[in-house]
Structures are given as C-alpha cells and as structure tokens.
Amino acid sequence: MLNNYLPHLSKPLRYANNELNATHKSWDTTLVKFALCYPDLYEIGMSYSGLQVLYHLFNMDKDVLCERTFAPAPDAEICLRTNNIPLTSIESQTPIKDFDCLGFSLQYELTYTNVLNILELSHIPIHREERDESHPLVIAGGPGTFNPAPLSTFFDAFFIGEIEPILPEFLELLKKSKNHKLKKIELLKELSKINGIFVPGINNYAKNQYALNLKKEWFPSCPILPFLAIERDALVVETARGCVKGCRFCQPGMTRRPYRERKAKDILELIKEGVKNTGYTDISLLSLNVTEHSEIIEIIKEIKQMNLNPVLPSLPASAFSSELISLLPNHGFTIVPEAGTESLRNVLNKDLTDSQILEFCENATKHKTTHIKLYYMIGLPKEQPSDIDGIVSLTNRITKVFRNQINVSISPFVPKSHTPFQWEAQEIPATMEDKARYLKNNIRGRIKLNYRDPRISLLEGIIARGDEKASQIIEYAYKAGAKFDAWTEYFNFNCWEQAFEKTGISPETYLQERDEKIPLPWEYIDSGVTKEYLLEERHKATLTSDCRKECSNCGVCVSTYKIPTRKETTPNDVNFGRTKKTVSSFPSGKVRIRIKYAKLEKLKFLGHLDLVRAITRAIERAALPVLYSQGFVKRPQISFSAPLPFGLTSQEEYFDVLLENSPSPKDILSKLEQSMPIGLKILEVLKVMDNSLPLFEEFKKSKYMVHNITLDKMQIDEFMGKNEIIVNDLNLRDFVLELEQEKDTLSLLMRIGKIKPYHVIANLLGISEDKALDFNIERIKLEK
C-alpha cells in the first residue's frame, strides 16, 4: 500500500485517511460501492465544491458507499508503478478496481490525460470496449460532458447537466444491478433510458438536466475538512446556479440556465452549520455571478455579524456598488473587462462600460484596496487592432486612477460548445504570441502582466470542440507522457506534437470556423438552449438584455418559471477609510490559556502551518470565547510553540489562546476534547500570567527519542567529540547538546533551530536524510 511510503512523498496528506467529517461505511455490509474520482491533485479536487456535494449526495443513501480518489502526484505515481501498487481510495484504502462504479468529474479539458492515468494506475483498461464484467462501470459528469465525443471511447456513460434530479433513479439502477446480477450491457441499456444520461453506442440523444428548486438538504452542511492547505481554503456555500447575463463566449452561462437562487435563509443556515462543523472563518459565496443574488447585501451583512469573513470570486466591475465594496475585505478585487473596448464587449454581450470600470477603481482606491486584477481575452470574434490598443489604453487609464499594484492576465479566446461562438475560428498560437508581445511592450507602470501559453489554449480548443477522432490525440499524447497538462511545471507540448504526428490529425482542422449548416460533433447533446437562439446571438454586435429585464426566448425556461428579482436596499453610510488594524496584547479582564497537547501517529505528517490551521478551526468548533484581532478581517489570537519537525510525533506541544472571559480549565478541556481531530490529544489546560514569555521565546530546547535504533558507545563518542559537522551550511554540532543510547532507543537533546533530528541520524549512520525519515522519532519534551 502507498501508506508504507508516505514519509518519502512530498505531501503525504494527499493520500492519508485522516480528514475531519469524512464518511466511513462498512465495505462488507453496503450494497453499492462508488468511487468519486477527480483527475487532478488532491488540493485542487478538494477545492471543487461540486465534489463535496456529490460525496454528500451519494453517501446520503444508506445502501451506497462513496469514497474518493485523486490523481497522484508524480512522486506518488512513481512509487505506485515501481512497487506495482494499484491506486486506492482515500477512506478505506481499497483498490479502485474493486468498486462497482467510478465517477469522474470533468471540469477542464487538460485533465483528460489524467483520467487515463488514473484508470491505468487502477489496473483498469482505458478503453470501454476492453473492460469486462470484472471491471467497474466508468462514468463521467461535469461541464466536459457537454461534448462527450473526444472521450466516448473511454467512458461507459455520461451525466449531462445537474445530477440531483436523476440521482435517485441512477442509484436504484445500480442497486438493481447488484441485487439481480445484471450484465453490464443490460445495466447500460437501462441507464440509457434515463433523461440526462448518454451511453455511447446505445442512445444518440441526451438532454441537459437541472433542478428548479435548490433544496437545502442537497448541499453539505458538514463538509470534509482537509488538513492539507487547498486552493480554496474556506467554507464554500453555493448561493445560486445559472446566470442572467448571457455572455456569448461563456459555456456555463448557457448550459446552466435558468438562473436559480438558494434562499437567503437556507444560505445562512448552511453557513452556521458549516462553521459549527468545520471551524472555518472565511466564507466563500459561490455562483457564476454571486452579486446577482437578490439578497446579497443582507447575506454579507449577516456573515459579518457572525464574525466571519465573506469571500467573493471574480466579478464584473458593474456588479459592485459602493455599499458592497465597503462590506468586503480590502485586500484586493478582480475586474473582468474581457475586451479592451466597449464595442467588442457589446459583441461579447458583456454589459460593462469603461466609465463603470474606472468608477470601480476609484472606489477601490478610497477603500484602500491593496491590489486589483484585470482579466482580458485576445483573439475574440470580430476583434480589430483597435481592440488590442483598447486593452493598452484602458489599462493605462486605470493606473492613473488606482495607485497600488495592478495584475493583468491575458488569455487566448477558446470557442466552447453550446455557446453562440461555437462556430467561430480559433486563432493559431503564433498570432496570439504577437498580440501578447505587443501588449507586454506597451502596457506601462505598476503592472504585473501574466499571459497564458497559447499552446495550452490550442489544446483546450481542440478537445473542447473535438470529435471522436480527438480521442486518438488524447490517448497518444498520454502514452507519450502527457499528464497534468494544466500545470506549467508539468506541461510538455512535445507529447501533443507527437500525438498529432502519430494520428496524422492536423490541429488546424479543429481551429477553423465551423459551417452553420453542418451538424456539430456534440449536437446530440441538448443543452436546452435552441440552435436558433445561439445563431441569432452569434451574429449580433449589440447587447441582449439580461434575463431579469426581458426574456430572450433561449428555450430553457418553462413558461411558469420566474427569475427572482433583486430586492432594493437602502444604502448605509459608506465608510471607505479603514482604521489601522491593531492587536491588543493582553486586554484588561481577559485571560491567556496555555494548552498542552500531544501530536500522535495519525497526524504525524501534518506540517506546522497545517497544524496551526487545524487547531485554530478546532477552537472555533469548540465555541470558546476567543479574543479576535481588531481590524476588518478578524483572526483569533493564538500563538504556538516551536514547530515540530515534519513527520514526527510528540508527547509535549503547546499553544496559547487569548479568551475574553475566564471559563474553568475543566470546561475548556471538555470542549477542546470534543472538537480536536483524532491525532491531537489535549493533555492539560493552564492559566498563564500576563508577564509570561511568548511560547516561541520560552522554549529553547527539544528532547527526542529515536526508537528501534542501536549505536555503540564509540559511534556516539566520536560524534560528540567533533567540533564541526557541516549540514546545509550549518554546524550540526552547535545544535546537539546530549546524545545517549538506552537499549534500542536513542535519546537526543537539541537546540531548536534549522537542524532536525533526522539530520543527526543520517550523519551518525552514514545514510541519506530521506532514509533517516523511516525511523520512528518522537519529541518527548520541550525545555526552557
């Protein structure tokens, strides 16, 4: 099992089964076993809120066991292949090939090679026709399924749209298949009868599914809490689905129609329950355009009343009112002009003027915002040289209004299926390079300009609008070594060039403009939006009213459905100025509590920053009367003793927490014992005097025990007799104070610093530091 090799992996917590709120069901007594697969690294997959939703929905059924797996990082993959270990699930460490069904979430085209890698690492044939009754059913969902053609040779079935309306019927079929021992072909024929499921080779039509009512019970109020830092490290709560704007390049804006809101009451209840169950203090409100929610101001005010920090994703500048800006943290905002001129924005149906952008930047300046981000696209339909100049002009005007850091991101336009621009041509990388170079040479001032590799956009476009032949490109690229193509450090375009050469398929075939009269490779998938509407929008260069103002007759909405209208609010007094953030060291009447705890085997791979986060959230879950820092974003006042070296257990660690009143140590101990994750054990609770030294200053030495190691007295004497042993440009001997052997245990007293006990073991035994990590090392005491 991979667990045996965790000390040698870069981030062991990606594979360890120790997260809070994970579901563990009996493998022997549960009827259906479902593996939820995300084809990217753990920290990316766990940042995707849809994965948490799916995990919650599947595990709501008592007869279904749902566990997760992710694409292993390159170091873990080497370990799996070298030792012939099959990829396993996180929860029970069961091989993925032993599950009844694998469900992949397809969020991005450049993760498709990872799908093939996961199958191969699981010892499952990558082609559906090569899989027999002994192999699990392999299905997919997510935005990638709106064009299944490039993946139809790999998957048995595809979910189209939202899963909630058809999940009960799907699960009942899986149960029926297990109970009646249905052949796979029989199961697939039954699945093909469900609206919203496309089965290659059986049905030739599937329609996008959506739920008009966003039920509160569908969203997890007790999400899995990772110990490892993830990309979106906050409590994510979905506020709405769909969008009222209808940008012509945006696939989700078309395929996720109609716009539906979650009730403000349900949103706030989910936040309260989620905070109670996780300890998160940052609340990420999620939708395609969160400010469109009819009660967004009231929701954010309530969040702040709970001493929580609202986090909003990137939004159009027109969405921000002065009142809304004043309610949000002033660290930074994102503006998405997309195009440099208003005329081209009209082509995109992007209702955003230059004056709105500049007004937003002026308000951001008053708000003392530290930085703003600007997102533009190049290579857009109907784009002229004047539009590229417009990016330069608009950005330079913004620098005169906003005086702090400005980050500019330039991305090549990629046409997507089921949008008005699905017929448009995509520009070749060389042309994109020329435009990006021009922008880089002409945008001046305090600008940090990032520009997306047009070769990545080329591949994205080929796959996004690919036919079944594109599957050959994906497979050949994978066999040539393509994996983690969305990651700059792993992206290797040579693998894809080899794939084009092997298949004889020219990339330009997929980049060219499509004939409106010829059926597109994905037309058997019905998004709900009519082809007539898409064609009409394609040829417009003017704005189409958003859905709240006027129905555009796109074909999605039923006649009885009404989009929620925005509630008018009376703006409060807006105060853009912020008082300087201050932190009281020890206010009168408050008390500092010192907690002694042990870090046990289950969390030995928890790094210090991850440990700080885990304990901070445990304190939040314990609902202790914590004193928070002053300022716009409040943080609990907690301090920690010296970090424990990575991969070690400990019998004695400390943290101090400042409380607003003085509960009894017994009461604090009881609450913390209930909220601490398994692997952190509270040992003692003490009140500390105000004049006590901070923890990081109070303890200067660490005592360690190294188990199952035997050194003779000559080795120890020789080591202690040396005046200098250089390790990482430091004298290791300056850190080692005592060294004693007792039977098969080595006792080691060290000064706290950059030299760790495994450095000492490596030097004593003449082995590598990596090999020294295999020893069982424990900190038993901190000394002053």
N, C-alpha and C positions, 0 to 999 in steps of 0.2 A: 504493500500500500504506500501511497505517496506520503502519508503521515510519518513514515520512518525516515524521510529525507527532509523534513521541514526545516531543521536548523541550517541547511545549506541553500535554501531558497531565498530570493531577495525579499519577498513579502509573504511569509508563511501564513498570515491571517487570511490570505485569499482562499486558502484550502482547509482551514481549521474549522471544526464544528463547535463553535462556542458563542454564537451570537445570541443576544437577548431577543426574546419574542419569536424565535424560530419555532416552527411546528414539528413535533416528533410523534409519528404514529407507528403503530405496530406493523412491521412488514408482513408478519405471518397472518394477521387477522384482517387486514384491509384488503378489499377485493381488487380495486384498480390502482396500479402504480403509475404515476405520471411524472416525468422528468421535465422540468422547465429549463430550457437551455437559452442562455444569452451569449451570442457569438462575439464577445469581447471580454476584456479583463473584468475581474470582479468589481473593481471600484467604478467602472463605467456602467455595468449591468445593474448594480445596486443603487445607482443614481437615477435609474429609469423608473419612474413611479408606476408605470404600467406593469412592471414585473411584480411589484408589491401587490398590486390589485389582482393580478392573475393568481398569484400564490394564495392570496386570501380567498378568492372565489373558489378555487379548486379544493382547498382544504376545509371550506365550509361544509362540504359533503362528507358525511361520516364514512362513506364507503370508498372514498378516494384519498390516497396518499400522494401528496405533491411535494417533491424535493427539487433542489436547484443544482445546476452546474454552469460553469462559465468557461470561456476559452482560457486554457492555462497559458501563463507567460512562457516565453522561450526557454528559460532555465528549467521550469517545471516540465515542459514538453520533452526536453532532452532526457530528464530523469525518467519520465514515463516510457519513452521509447527504448532507452538503454536497458531498462530493467523489465521491459515487456509488461508493464503495469497498465491495465485498462483505466480509462478515465472514469471517475466515480462521482456520485452526488455529494453535496456538502453535508447534508443532515445525517445520513446513515452510512456514508462511505460505501454505498452499494454501486457496483459497476453499472454504468448507464445502459449497457446492452441487456440488462436483466429487467428493465422497466417494460411496461406494456405499451407505453406511448411516449414519444419525445415531442415536445412542443417548442419550436424555435421562434423567437421574437425578431422579426426582420425590420430593423429601424433604419438601416443605412446600407446602400449598395456595396460599399467597400468592406463590409464584414462578411460577404458571402463566401470568400475563400476560407474564413474561419469556420463556417458551417461544415465544410468538407473536412476540415482538420479535426473538428470535434467528433464527427462520425468515424473517421479513421482511427483516432485515438481511443474511441469507444469500442473498436473492433467490430464496426458495423459497415457493411458495404455502402459506398456513397450513392450508387445508382439504385433507384427504387425497384427496377426490374430484377436486380441481383439479390434482393432481400427475400427471404423465405419466411415460413411460419415461425421460425425460431427468433426472428428479429422483431424489434418493436415497430409500431406504426410511427412514421416520421411525418409530422405536420408542421405548418408554419402559420403565423399571423403577423399583423403589423402592417405599416404602410407599404412595405415591399411586396405584399401580396396583390396589390392593385395592378401589377404586371407580373403574373406568375411565369410567363413564358421562359425567361432565362434560367428558371430553377425547376421547371416541371420534370426534368429527368432525375432530380434528386429527391423530391418530396412526394409523399403519397397523397396528401391533401392540403388545401389552403383555406384558412378562415378569411373571409372578406368583410372588413369593417369591424364593428364592435362585437365583442364576444358575449356580452351579458344576455342579449335576447335569445341566443341559441345554445348557450352553455348547458342548461338542464337537459335538453334533448340530446346533445352530444354525449354527455356523461351517461345518460341512460343507455345509449347505444354501446358505449364501452363496457358497461356492466352486463348488458345482454350478451355481448360478445364473449365475456369471460364465463358467464354462467352457462351459456349454451355452446361454448367452444366453437364459435363461428370461425370459418376460414377468413383469412384477411380479405380476399376478394369479395366475400359476402358482406363483411363489415363496410368496405369501401362503397359498395353499391348502396347500402343503407345510408351511409353518410352523404352520398351524392344527392339524396332526396331532401336534405335539409337546406332550406334557403340560406344562402350565405356561405356554403361550403363548396369549393371547386375541387373535383377529383380528376386529375389528368387521365385521359383515356376513357373516362366513363361519362361525365357530363360536359357539355360545351357552353354552359352559361351559369353565372352566379351573380347575385345582386348584393350590393353593399347593405350591411345591417347596421341599424342604430337604434338606441333606446331613447324614446322621447322623455321619459321620466328618469332622472338620475337619482336612483334610490340611495339613501344614506347607507344602508347595510351593504351595498356593493363596494364601498370604499373602506379600506382597513383603518380601524381606529387604534390598532395595536401592531404597527408595522415592525418588521425586523429591524433591529438596531445594530448596525455593523460596528465592530471595534476599530476596524481599519478606516482611516480617513477616505471618504469617497468624494467624487466630483461635486455632487450636490448634497452637502452635508447639512441637511436641515429637515424639518418635518414638512413634507410636501402634501399639500391639500389641493385637490382639483376643484376649481370654482365653476368651470363651465366647459362645454365642448362645442366645437364649431366656431365660426367667425361670421360677423355681419359685413365684413369689408369686401371680400371677393377680389383680392389681388390676383391678377391674371397669370402670374408665374407660380403661385403657391398651391401645391397639391393638397395639403391638409385643409386649406381654405375652401377647396371644392369637395373633397371626399368626406370631410367630417361634418358636412351640413346635415340638418339645420343647426342654428345656434340654440343651445340649451343651457340653462343656468342651474346650478345647485342652489338650493335655498340658503339664504344667509344664515338662518337658524341652524341648518344642518352643518354648514361650513364651520361655524363657531363651536358647535358641539364636537365635531371631529377634531378640531384644534385642541379643545380642552382635554378630550380623551387621549389624543395622541401625545400631548405634553405629559400627561399623567403616566402614560405607559412607556415613554422613552426618555423624558428629561430634556428634550430639545428646547432651545430658547429662540432659535431662528425659524421663522415660519415662511416657507416658500409657497406662494399662491400661484397655482398653475392653470393656465389655459392658453389658447392661441393669442388672445389679447385680454389680459386679466382686467384691464381698466374698463372694458366694456360691460363688466358686471353692473347690474342696475343699482346695487347697494355697496359698491366697492369702498366708498369713503367710510360708511358706517362700519364695514368689516374691519378695515385697517385701524380705525379708532378703537374698536373693541380689542383688537390684538394688542395694541399699545397699552390699553388699560390693564391687560393681564401681565404687564412687564415683559412682553415678548417683542421680538424684532421682526417686522414684516420684510420679506424679500420678494421683489418683483422681477420677472425676467425682462429681456429686451423688449422695448415697446416703441411705437411711433411717437415722435415728439408731440403730435397733436393730441395724444391721449392724456397728457399731463396738465392738470390745472394747477394754479398756484397753491391751492389748498392741499392737493395731493402731494405735490413736491415737498411741502412743509411737513408732511406726516412721515416721510421716508428718510432713512439714514442718508447722510450727505457724503458718503464715501465716493459714489460715482453713479452715473447714469449712462444708458445706452440709447443712441438715436439711430434710427434705421431709415435714412433717406432713400436707399436703394439706387436712385439715379441722381445725377448732378443738376438736372433742370426740371422745372415744373412740367414742361411739355412731355418729356419722356415719362415722368411719373404718372401723367394722365394716361399714357399708353399702357402702363402697368396697372392702372386703376388704383394708384396709390394717392389717396386724398391727403396730400401734405404739401404745404407751400414753404417757400424759403423764409417768409416772414414768421411762420409758426416755428420753424427750426431755430431761427435767430432769437425769437422771443423766449423759447425754452432755454437757450443757452444763457440769456441774460438772467432769467430766474435762477438757473443753476449757479451762476456766479454769486447772486445775492444769498443763495442757500449755502455758500461756502463749500460747494462740491469740489472734491479733490481732483476728479478726472471725468472725462466723458469718452465714450466710444462711438465711432461712426462706422456704419456698415454700408458699403456701396457694391453694386454689381456692374460688371463690364461685359460687353458682347450681347447686350439686350436687343430684342427685336426693334427695328426702326431706329436704332441708335445711330447718331451722327457724330462727326468730330466735335461739334459744338457741345454735345452732351458730355464728352470726356473733359473738355475745357470747363464745363459747368461743375464737375467734381472739384477741379482745382480752385475755381472761383469761390464756390460755396464754402469749401474747407478753409480757404484763406480768410474769408469774411468771418467765419466762426472764431478763428484765432484772435480776431480783434475784439470780439465780444466776450469770449471765455479765456481767461488768462492762465489757467492751470493746464495740466497735462491733457493732451488730446491723442487718442489712439485711433488710427484709421485702418480698417480692414477692407481689402479689395478681393472680391470673389468672382470668378468667371460664371456667367449665366449658364445654367444647365436646364434644358427643357424637360419637364416631367409629364408622365402620362396623366390623363383625365384632367388636364388644365387647358385653357384656351391657347396656350403656347405649345401644346404637344406636337403641333405640325411644324414648328419653327426649326430653322437650321441652328446648329451649334458651331461657334467659331473654333477654328483649329488652335492648338496651343501657341504656335508662333505668333499669330495675330494678337492673342491675349498677352503674350510676353511684351510685345511692342507697346501696347496700351499701358500696361503696368509700369513699364520702364519710363514712359512719358509722365505718368502721374508721380512716380518717385522723384523724377528730376525737377518737377515744377511745384509740388506742394512744399511749402516752406514753413519755418517757425517751429514751435514746440510740438512737433508731430512725430509720433512713432507709427510708421506705416508697415503693416503686415499684408502680405499678398499671397493668396492661395496658389499652390503649384497647379498650373493649368493642366498638367498631365493627370493629376488626380481627378479634376473636373471632366477631363476627356473620358476616363474610365467610368466615372459616375454616370455620364451621359449615355455611354454605350450600353451599360447594364440597365439603366432606368428605362430606356426605350428599345431594349433588345427583344429579339425573337428567340425561338428555341435554339437557333444556332449559337446564340451568345453563351449558352451553357457550355459549349465546347471551349470557348475562350476562358471562361471562369475555371473550368477543370484543368486545362493545360497550364494556365498561369499558376494554379495551386500546385500542380505537380512540378513546376519549375522552381517552386519555393515561395510563392506569394502568400503572405499571411500578415495580418494586422496592417492592411494597406492604408487604413485611415490614420496610422501613426507615422509621423515624419521619420522617426528613427528606424522604422522597420520597412518603410515603403521602398520597393525595388521595382522600378518601371521596366527593367530588363526582363523580368519574369513575364510581363504582359507582352512585351515586344516578341519574345519567343513564342507566346501563345498565338499572336497574330500570324507569325510566320508558319507555325505548325498547322494551323487551321486554314490558312490561305484566305482569311477574312480581313478585309481592309477596314480600319477604324472609320474612314470617311463614309463608308456605307451607312453607318449609324448616325453620323453627324449631319447629314444633308437634310434639307427641307422635305417634309412628307406631303404627298399628294392627298388632298382632302377627299378625293373620290375613291381612294384605295383603302380598304379596311386596315386598321392598325393592329399590331400583334396582340394587343390587350383588349380589343373591343368586346370579347366575350365576357368581360367583367363589367358589370353595370354599376357605375358609381352612384346612380340616381340622378345625376346632372345630365340633361339631354345633350346630344351631339349638336343640335340646332343652337342651343344656348352657347355652347363653347365656341362654335364657329362665329356666331354673332359677336361675341366678346373678342375673339381674335382680331377681327377687322376694325374694331373701334379704337379711336385715338382720344376718346373723351371719357369722362368719369361715369361709372354706373353707380346709382345711389345705393347706399348700404341697405341691408335687409330691414333695418328698423324703420327707415324712412319710406321705402317703397319696394314692393315685391318685384323682383326682376324675372320672375317666371322661369327659374332654372330647372324646375321639375321635381325638386326634392320634397318640399313641404306638402303635407296633406292640407286640405282646404280648411280644416278646423283648427289647425295649429297657429298660435300667435306667439311671436317672439317677445320675450319680456322687455318692457320699456324701462328706460332709465328713470330713477326717481330723482326729482330735483331736490337739491340740498341748499341750505343757506350757508354760505362760506363763513367759517370762523375767522377771527382775526389771524392773519398770516404773519408769522414772525420768522423771517429768513435768517436773521442773525442767531448764532448759537453761542451760548456761554461756554467758556473753556471747560473741557472735561476735567473734573477733579476727583480724586480718590481719597477719602478720609482714611488715615492710617489706623485710628482706633477711637471712634467717637465715644463721647461720654455716655455711659449707660449700656454700652454694647459689651459683648464678651467674645474672646477668642478661644476656640475649642481646638484641641490637638487630638487627632485621631491616629492611633497606632493600628496598622493592619499588616496582613501577610499577603504576598502575591504567590499563588500556588501554581502547580503544574499546568492546569488548564489554560492559564493566561500567560505562560512564560514568554510567548512570542509577541506580547503586547509592548510596543515601543513606548517611550516616555510620553510623547505628545498624545498618542492614542490612549495611554493610561490616564493622563490629565483629563482628556475628553470624557472617558468612561466614568471617572469618579465625579466630575462636575455634573454629568447627567444623572448619576445615581443620587446625588444630593438634591437635585431638582425633583426627582421622583419621590424622594423622602419627604418633600414639602417642609423642610426645615426653614426657620425664619432667617434666611440668609440676607446679609447686607450686600447690596449691589453697589458697584461703582457709579459715580454720578456721570451724567452726560446723556447724549441722545441714544446711544446703544448701551444698554446696561449689562454688566457682566458680574457674576457672583465673585466675591472676594475670597479667593482660595489660594494658598501657597503650598509648595511641595518640597520635600527633602530631595537630596541629590538623586539624579536619575539612576535607576538600576540598569546595569549593562544589559543589552539585548539578549534574550534567550535564557535568562537566569530566573530562578525562583528566589523568594526572600521570606525570612521569618520576621523581619522588622523594617517597615517603611512608615512614613509619617506624612500627614498633610494637616494644615491649619485652615480653619474656616471661621470667618467673622460673622457672628449672628446678631440679630437686632435685639434679642432678649436672651434670657438665660434658662433654657429648658434643662431639666436634670440630665446628667450624663447617662443615666439608665434609659431615659426616654429617647435620647439621641441614638444610643446604641441599638435600641429596639428598631427604630425607624430605618437606620442605615443597614442593619442586618437584612431587612426585608427588601431593600432597594438595590443592594450591591449585587453585581453579577457573580455567578458561580466562578470561583477562581480568585476572588478578592475577599478576604476574611477579616472582619473587624475584630481587633483584639482588645482595645482599650480606648476609653474616651476620657480626656482630662481637660480641665480649665487651665488656661495659660495666663500668666501675668502680663500686663501691658508692656513692661520693660524687657520681656524676653527677646532674645535674638531671633531674627528670621531663621527659618529652618535651614535655608541653604548656607547660612553662616554658622549655625550652631554645631552641625556635624561635619567633621573634617576627615574621618577615617571610616573604612568599611572592613568588616571581618567576614571572610568567605570560607566555606567548606567545599572541597572538591572531593566527590565520592568516587569510590572504585578506582583509585589510583595508588600506585606504590612507588615510592622513591627511596633510595638508600641514603644514609646519612652523608656519604661522600658527595652525592649529587647536590644535596641541599647546602652543605658547607662550601662547596665550590661556587655555587650560585651566590650565596650570601657574602662570600669573600671578594667578589668582584666589585670594583668601584664604578664601573661604567658598562652598561649594556644598552646600546642604541637601538630603539624601536620607533619607527615613524618619526625620526628626528628628535626623539625624547630619550632621556636616560631612564630606562626601566627601573634601575636600582634606586632612584630617588623616590619611587612610589612604593616599593616593597619594604615594609617595616619588620614583619615577622613571618617566618616560614617553618612549619612544624609538621612532621608525619606522625599520625596516630593510627596504627594498623593499616587499613586500606583507605584512609581519609587524610587529605592534606588540608591543614589549617593555614589560612593566608590573611594577614592583616596589611591593608594597603591604604595609602593616602587617596582621597577622592580626586579624580582627575581624568585625563585622557587615556591613561594606560589602564587596561581592563585585565581581569584575572586570566582570561584565555590567552592574553599576550604572554603572561608569566608561564603558563602551562606549555605553550608552544616552544618557548625558549628552553625550559627545563628538559623537555622530552625530545627536542630537535625535530618537531613536526610543524606542519602549517597551521596558521591560525584557524583556517576552515576546519581542519581535522580536530583541533582543540575544542571546537564547539560541540563535539559529540560527548564530551564529559558532562556529568551532572554537577553543575556548580550552583551553590546556594549562598545568598547573603544571609548571615545569621544575626548580624548586629551592626548598628551604626554607633560610632563613638565620637566624642567631642574632641 
